[in-house]
Amino acid sequence: MIPSLVLALVLASLYGLVFYLLFGHGWLRLVFYWLVSVAGFFLGQWIARAVGLALFNIGDLNVVEGTLVSWLSLSAVHAWRRVR
């Protein structure tokens, strides 16, 4: 496996777990927050490469951009679920 992919999955999993510990109840939300976090992190990677951003890279991994989009995704989904 590519080391940057492993690091991306570890970081996104950590973000999903932290968000679950702060706001989640039940095992299904843990899985849901993990999926949202991973999707958001890779969306941030794609956006950073498309725009050409490189704030803080570790190899090919855009850590800042992935982190920001991951947390924004988690926050948006949490706000959307609270409104429903």
N, C-alpha and C positions, 0 to 999 in steps of 0.2 A: 504494500500500500504506500501511497505517496505520503511523506511525513507532513506536508502542509494540510492534506485532507484529514489526517488523524488529529492534528492540532485543532483544526476547524471544528471537527465533531466533538472533541473534548471541551473546547470553549463553549460551543453552542449548548452542549449538554449541561455544563455547569450553569450557564445563564438560565436555562429552563428549570433546573433544580432549585436555584436560588429564588426564582420567581414563584415557583410552586410553594416553597417554604414560607414565602411572604404572604401569598394570596390564595393558595390552593386548598381544596378539601376533596379528598377522594383520589383513588388511584387513576381513574380515567383522566382527571385533569392533569396529573403528572405527565401522562403520555401525550395529552393534547398540548400542554405547554412545551414539552420537548420537541414535538413536531413543528410547532410554530417557531420556536427558537432556531431550530436547524434551518428551516425554510427562510427565515428572516436573515440569518447569517449568510447563507449562500446568495440570497438576493442582494445583500450588501456587497458581497464579493463581485457579483456580476455588474452592479451599478458602478462600483469603483473602477473596474476594468474598462467599462464602456465610456466613462467620463475621463478616465486617466488620472484619478486621484491616487496618491501614495503618501498618506500621512505618517503611518508607522507600520512598516512592513516587516514581517518575519519570513524571509524567503519570498515565496509567491503569495503569501497570505496577507491580506489587508485587514489587520486586526481592528483598527479604529472604525473603519467603515462597516465591517461585519458586525461589530459589537453594537454600534449605534442603530443599525437597521433591525438587529435582533431584538434589542430592548424596545424600540419603537413598535415593532410588530407585537411583542408580548403586551405592551401597554394598550395598544389599540384593540387587541382581542379581548383583553380584560375589561376595558371600558365598554365595548360592544356587548359583552355578556352581562354586564351589570345593568345596562339599559333594558335588555330583553326581559 
